[in-house]
Amino acid sequence: METIHIRKAILADLPILLEFEQHIINSERPYDPTIKDGIFHYYDIAAMIAASDAEVLVAEYDGQLIGSGYARIKEAKPYLTFPQYAYLGFMYVEPAHRGKGVNKLIVEGLKAWASAQGMVEMRLEVYGGNEAAVKAYEKAGFRTNLVEMRLPL
């Protein structure tokens, strides 16, 4: 039986990672009616793969990419107790592999990278209505910190 393998993304992974990005965008549209229609990009994935201040990880199973995530170092607000933190994004797991701990494995890999960079905190954003994602991040140790609210005019 094959096991899930977490590894650093390479440029050859880009076609699949671009597909993952569109799946993420499509899955977020129901939670945010202001996301425009059509194909666009949240991320410059190729640049993140090459960047020294970011880490893009993929999950592989039986030779196929089944998940992704990144961490990048961001400057913290000047009133926080730490100067920088690791911001997580691009978190995706193929539907057939959800509930198998793939997201947690990716988060653990990103956590190890962030710790090696001297980071003491990781943060991410998730739509409050996306209960499955919220539960997955809570399982990985995240806690709600700030709730963003909006009022359409």
C-alpha positions as CSV (number, residue, x, y, z in Angstrom):
1,M,0.0,0.0,0.0
2,E,1.3,3.5,-0.9
3,T,1.7,6.1,1.7
4,I,1.2,9.8,1.5
5,H,4.4,11.6,0.9
6,I,4.9,15.3,1.6
7,R,7.6,17.1,-0.4
8,K,8.7,20.5,-1.6
9,A,7.0,21.5,-4.9
10,I,9.0,21.8,-8.1
11,L,8.3,23.8,-11.2
12,A,7.3,20.5,-13.0
13,D,4.3,20.4,-10.6
14,L,3.0,23.7,-11.8
15,P,0.3,22.5,-14.2
16,I,-1.4,20.4,-11.5
17,L,-0.9,23.2,-8.9
18,L,-2.6,25.7,-11.2
19,E,-5.6,23.3,-11.4
20,F,-5.6,23.1,-7.6
21,E,-5.7,26.9,-7.5
22,Q,-8.8,27.0,-9.6
23,H,-10.5,24.3,-7.4
24,I,-9.7,26.5,-4.4
25,I,-11.2,29.6,-6.1
26,N,-14.3,27.7,-7.1
27,S,-14.8,26.2,-3.7
28,E,-14.6,29.7,-2.1
29,R,-17.1,31.4,-4.4
30,P,-20.2,30.2,-2.4
31,Y,-18.7,31.8,0.7
32,D,-17.9,35.2,-0.9
33,P,-20.2,36.6,-3.6
34,T,-17.7,39.3,-4.4
35,I,-15.2,36.8,-6.0
36,K,-15.4,37.5,-9.7
37,D,-16.3,34.9,-12.3
38,G,-13.9,33.3,-14.7
39,I,-10.3,32.1,-14.4
40,F,-7.9,34.3,-12.5
41,H,-5.0,33.6,-10.0
42,Y,-4.7,34.2,-6.3
43,Y,-1.0,33.3,-6.3
44,D,2.1,33.4,-8.3
45,I,2.9,29.8,-7.6
46,A,6.1,29.6,-9.7
47,A,7.5,32.6,-7.9
48,M,6.6,31.1,-4.5
49,I,8.3,27.8,-5.5
50,A,11.5,29.8,-6.2
51,A,11.3,32.2,-3.3
52,S,13.6,31.9,-0.2
53,D,10.9,33.4,2.1
54,A,8.2,30.8,1.1
55,E,7.8,27.1,1.1
56,V,5.3,25.3,-1.2
57,L,4.6,21.7,-0.3
58,V,2.7,19.0,-2.1
59,A,1.2,15.7,-1.0
60,E,1.7,12.7,-3.3
61,Y,-0.1,9.4,-3.2
62,D,0.6,6.6,-5.7
63,G,2.6,9.0,-7.9
64,Q,-0.2,11.6,-8.1
65,L,-0.4,15.0,-6.5
66,I,-3.3,15.1,-4.1
67,G,-2.8,18.2,-2.1
68,S,-0.9,21.4,-1.6
69,G,-0.1,24.3,0.8
70,Y,2.3,27.1,1.2
71,A,3.8,29.1,4.0
72,R,5.4,32.5,3.5
73,I,7.1,34.9,5.9
74,K,5.1,38.1,6.4
75,E,5.9,41.1,8.5
76,A,3.8,41.3,11.6
77,K,1.9,44.4,12.8
78,P,4.2,46.6,14.9
79,Y,2.1,46.1,18.0
80,L,2.5,42.3,18.1
81,T,5.1,40.6,20.2
82,F,6.9,39.0,17.2
83,P,8.3,40.7,14.1
84,Q,7.3,38.2,11.5
85,Y,5.1,35.1,11.2
86,A,4.4,32.3,8.7
87,Y,1.2,32.9,6.7
88,L,-0.4,29.7,5.3
89,G,-2.4,29.5,2.1
90,F,-3.0,27.5,-1.1
91,M,-4.3,24.7,1.2
92,Y,-6.0,22.1,-1.0
93,V,-6.7,18.3,-0.8
94,E,-8.4,16.4,-3.7
95,P,-11.9,15.4,-2.6
96,A,-11.2,11.7,-2.8
97,H,-8.4,12.1,-0.2
98,R,-10.1,14.4,2.3
99,G,-10.6,13.1,5.8
100,K,-7.3,11.1,5.6
101,G,-5.1,13.6,7.4
102,V,-3.5,15.0,4.3
103,N,-4.1,18.6,5.3
104,K,-2.6,17.9,8.7
105,L,0.5,16.4,7.1
106,I,1.0,19.4,4.9
107,V,0.5,21.8,7.9
108,E,3.1,19.8,9.9
109,G,5.6,20.1,7.1
110,L,4.9,23.8,6.8
111,K,5.2,24.2,10.6
112,A,8.6,22.5,10.5
113,W,9.8,24.8,7.8
114,A,8.4,27.9,9.6
115,S,10.1,26.9,12.8
116,A,13.4,26.4,11.0
117,Q,13.0,30.0,9.7
118,G,12.7,31.2,13.3
119,M,9.0,31.8,13.2
120,V,7.0,31.5,16.4
121,E,3.5,31.8,14.9
122,M,1.6,30.6,11.9
123,R,-1.6,32.3,10.7
124,L,-4.1,31.7,7.9
125,E,-7.5,32.9,6.7
126,V,-10.6,30.7,6.2
127,Y,-14.2,31.5,5.4
128,G,-16.2,31.2,8.6
129,G,-19.0,29.4,6.7
130,N,-16.6,26.7,5.5
131,E,-17.1,24.5,8.4
132,A,-15.1,21.5,7.0
133,A,-12.1,23.7,6.6
134,V,-12.4,25.3,10.0
135,K,-12.6,21.9,11.6
136,A,-9.6,20.7,9.7
137,Y,-7.5,23.7,10.8
138,E,-8.8,23.2,14.4
139,K,-7.6,19.6,14.3
140,A,-4.2,20.9,13.2
141,G,-4.1,23.2,16.3
142,F,-5.3,26.5,14.9
143,R,-7.8,28.6,16.9
144,T,-10.0,31.5,15.8
145,N,-8.3,34.8,16.4
146,L,-10.2,37.6,14.5
147,V,-13.4,37.6,12.6
148,E,-13.6,39.8,9.5
149,M,-17.1,41.2,8.8
150,R,-18.4,42.9,5.6
151,L,-21.4,45.0,4.7
152,P,-22.3,45.3,1.0
153,L,-23.4,48.8,0.1
